[in-house]
């Protein structure tokens, strides 16, 4: 709750004339592989991040993001979802480097896992009219300390860097 109150106070006290623009962002990544000798094992990963936010004239941005990950293997699948606030900086409204950080409040994963996590996105926007495209690298870290409502120790952890292709729409 304190974070929500701090964020609300910040947005209320910030002069409204400094709002420059809003945006939505869709970042996707899909990978698949097949391997084996005699019998084949297949796996695929689909990552989808959807975010939106406000961009101020100095490049500062506040928003939110919903992230999902689906891992499918020959014999089972594992899914993760999370939602959280995003803070960051963009070099300019039209194109250039950006860095965004998202804190996932309560991400969940198949198997009853719950925990916390964060994601840092670094990319470069190329402007195409009101839409821009961006290659992006995302560093993710998740720590699940609860399974089916029971605490687990040590926590199950995931850390990785994923490449994305992002589409930004400015308004």
N, C-alpha and C positions, 0 to 999 in steps of 0.2 A: 503493500500500500504506500509506503513513503515515496517510492519511485514515481508512482502515478501522481501523487500530490505535487512533487517537485516538477514533473513534466507539465502538469496543468498550470502551475504558477508561472513557469517559464514562458509558456505560450500566451498566457493572459497578459503578462507584463511586457512582452516583446512588442514594439510598435508594429501595427498591422501594415503600414506602408512599406515595410521592408520585405514583405512576401513578394517573391519574384515569379514563382511558377510552381506547378505541381507536376508530378510524373507518375506513371505506372511502369513497372519493369517485370518482364518475364524472362527468366533464365532457365535454359534446359540443357540436359546432357543425357545421351544414351550410349551405352556400350554393350556389346555382346561378344561372347567367345565360345568356342567349341574346341574341345581337346580330347584326346584319348588314343588308345591303341587297341584296336578290336572293337570295343564299345566306346561310344562317344558321350562325353559329359558336356552339358550346355549351361551357360550362365548369362544373365543380363542384368544391367543396372539402368534405371531410369531416375533422373533427378529433375525435379521441377521446383523452382522458387518463384513466388509471385510477391512483388512488393509494390508499395505506393508511398508517396511522401510529398513534402513541401520542400522547395529549394529557395534559399534566400540569396540575395544579390552577392554576398561574399563567398558563395559556394557551400555554405553549411546546409546540411539537410537533416530533417527528422522525418521518420516514417515508421513503417512496420513491414514485416515480411512473414509469409507462410511458406514453409519448406516441406517438401515430401521426398522420400527416397523409397524406391521399390527395387529389391534385389530378388531375382528369381533364379533358382537353381534347379537341377534335374529333379530333385526329390522334395524340395520345400521352398518357401519364399519368406522373406523378412522385410517388413515395411517400417518406416520411421516417419513421423510427422511432428512439426513444431511450429510455434507461433511466437513472435516477439517483436519488441521495439528495435528500430534501426536508427543509428546516428552515423553521419559521415560527412565527406567533403568531396565536391566535384570541382575540377579545374574551371569549367565554365558551363553555362546552361546548354550550349550547343554541342561541343565535343571536347575531348581531352581525357586525362587520367581521372580516376575516381577511386576512393576507398570508402567502404561501408562496413560497419560493424553491427551485428545483430546478436542480441542476447535472447536465447530461447527460454521462455519462462518455465515450461513444463513439457519438454518433448517426450513422446511416447514411442515405443518400439514393440513390434510383434513379440509376444511372449509375456506381456504384462509389465514390461520395463518402463519405468518413469525416472526422470532425472533432471539434469540441467545441461545447457550447452551454449556454445557461441559459434559464430561464423564471421570470418573476415573476408570480404570480397575486394579484389583489386582488378581493375580493368581499364580499358581505353574505349571511349565512345567515338564512333564515326557517324556524323550527322547526315541524314538523308531526309530533307524537308522537316516534318514534325516528328519523324521516327528516326531513332539512331540504333545502330547495331554495335555490339561490343564483344570482343573476346574477353574472358574473365577467368581468373583463378580464385578459388574459394578454399580457404583453410578452415576446417571444421574440427571441433572438439566437443565430444559428448561424454558425460559421466552419468551412468544410471545407477542409482543407489537404492532403488525400490523395485521389487518384482512381485506382482499380484498383491499389492498392498503391504508387503512385508519388507523391512529393510534388509539389504544385502551388504556384506562386507567381505572382501574389498569390493568396491563398485566395478561394474562392467564398463570399460572405457573404449571409445573409438576416436581416433585421430587420423585425419587424411587431408590431402589437397586434391581438389577436383577441378578439371577444366570445364568451363561453361561457354555457351553462346547466348548472349543476352540481347533482348529487344526492348528498347526504351520508347515510351510514347509520352511526349511533353504536352501539357495543356495549361 
